[in-house]
Amino acid sequence: MSGATAASAVRARRRPDPARRRLAGAVTMVLLGSFLPWIDTAVGSVSGARGAGLWTFYAAMLGLAAVLIPLRRVAAVHATVFAATAVVVPVWQVLHLLTLVGMNGWVPGPGLVLVLGGGVLGATAAAQLFGPAATTTSTGPSSSSRTSRD
């Protein structure tokens, strides 16, 4: 290849979308939190996989699809459903326990906290996906990032 064709063969790389990276982090948090203990008691802990954690795990699969789908609006809708599930289910779990036994004898486990945090992070990513797309491309180091020495 000659120098002219080699320069034209350089493909512009798109920078990873920050909303999709944020959503991938949220999906990871929910996937891990779905199987960790949701409730700690004096008798033992209750795993999320025995109850509502399965719902959040299934929602995390929907969130993973949102990370991989190239269509931005469709991904935003998927991310919204994922985030709503990952926020509503842990809040419902806590409210249900508060009405049953109050705050005596149990504390929220790490799985419940991770799922709720992942849901909030997923909601911010969904809001970002509904907004305008970042249209920056990178073809290598720019001349503005180089410093000249006099």
N, C-alpha and C positions, 0 to 999 in steps of 0.2 A: 504494500500500500504506500502511496505517496503521502507526503505531509499534508496536502490539502484534503485528501479523502479521509485520512486518519482524524483530522480535526472535525470534519463533518460527521464522522461516525460516532462521536461522543454523544451519548444519550443524556438528556436532561433527567436527573433523578428527582422524583418528588419526595419532599420531606414527609416523614410519617405524620399523619394527622394527630394533633395533640388530644383531640376528643376520643379518637379510637384507642390511643395509648392509655388514656385515663379509664376508658371503658374496659380495656383488657385487665387493668389493675383491679377494677371493681369486680369483674368476673372471677378473678383469682381469689379475691377475698371471700366472695360468697361461696365459691366451690370448697374452699378450706373450711369455712365456718359452718357449712351445712352438716359436716360430719363430726365436728368437735362438740364437746358438752355444751348444752344450751342452758341447763339449770344445775346449779350445785346445791346440794342439801347436806345435812349432817349424815344421812344414811348413805349417800352416794351421789353420783351425777347422772343426769338424763341426757343421752346423746341426741343430737338433732336428727340423726338418721332414723330414730324411732318414731318420729312424728313430723312436725312441720318443716324440718330440715330437708325432707325430700321435695317439698314444693319449691323451696328456694334453690335446690340443686337443679330442678327442671327449668326454673326461670334462668339460672346461670347458663344453661345450654342455649336458651334463647338469646341471652346477652352475648354469648360467644358467636352466635350467628350474626349478630349486629356488628361485631368487630370485623367479620370476614366479608360481609356483603358490600359490594362496591357502590351500590346506590345509597346516597346519603340520607334521603328522606325515609326510605324503608328501614335503614339502619337506625334512624332516630326513633321510629315507632317501636321497633324491637327493643331498643334501649329503654324506652319509656315503660313498656310493659315489664321488663326485667327489673327496673328500678322500683316501680310501684310494688311489685311482689316482694322484693327484698327489703322494703321498708315496712309494708303493711303487716306481713306475717310475723316478724319479731315484735312489733308494737302490739299486735293482737295477743301474742303469747304472753307478754308481760302484763297487759291489762287483764287477761283471763286469770293469770295467777294471782294478781292483786285482788280480784273479786273473790277468788276461792279461799285464800289463806292470808291475805295481806302481805306484809313484809317479814313475817316471822318464819324463820327456818329455811330460807332459800336466798340465793343471790344469782344474778345473771352470770352465765358461764361465758367463756371466751368465744365460743361459736356464735352465740346470740349477738355479742358485740361486733364481731367480724362481719356478720351478715348485715346488720344494721348499718355499719360503716360503709360496707360495699354498696349498699342500696343508696346511701346519700351520695357517694362518689359516682355511682351510675347515673343518678339524677342530674348531677352537674354535667356529666358527659352527654347525656341526652339533650339537655338544654343547649349545650355547645354544638351538637350535631344539627339541631333545628336552626341554628344561626347560619350566617354566611360562611362559606368554606374559605380556608386560608389558601391562597393561590401562589405561594412562593415555591419556586423550583431552584434547585441547586445544581450547578454544572461544575463545581469545584471552587477553589478559593477565589474570592472576588478581589478586584484591585483595591477596593476600599478597606479591606482587612489587612492589607500590606502596609507596613510603615516604611517611609522613606527616610534615609539618613543623609543629612546634608554634610 
